[in-house]
Structures are given as C-alpha cells and as structure tokens.
Amino acid sequence: MRPSLVGLMVGLVLGLAGAFGGFDAFLLVAVLGAVGFLVGQVVEGRIDLSAHLGGGRR
C-alpha cells in the first residue's frame, strides 16, 4: 500500500477517534485526512519540502 494512502487512512482514523458527531467532527476528519495525505506524499517523495526547510542551500 502506498504511503500516501496509509497517511490518509491514519488521518481519517485519528479524526474519527477525536470527534463523534456534528459538522465540527466532519471538518476535523477532513482536515486530519488532508494532513495525513500530505505527510504520505512527502514520505513517498512526491512533494519536496527541502526548499522550504532550508535543505537546498548546500
């Protein structure tokens, strides 16, 4: 399974564990799912953050 999908699933599970019901819970799950997906993309190497983190100066 691709790391981006694992990150998405982890974010969704954390969102569901953190909130039960209502529109606030929906937003929390959506935001945590997006964050998990982005972290998975970084781990997979599809998003390069070295320019933003100062790693590209060498």
Secondary structure as GFF3:
##gff-version 3
##sequence-region A 1 58
A	DSSP	alpha_helix	3	18	.	.	.	ID=ss1
A	DSSP	alpha_helix	22	44	.	.	.	ID=ss2
A	DSSP	alpha_helix	50	53	.	.	.	ID=ss3
###
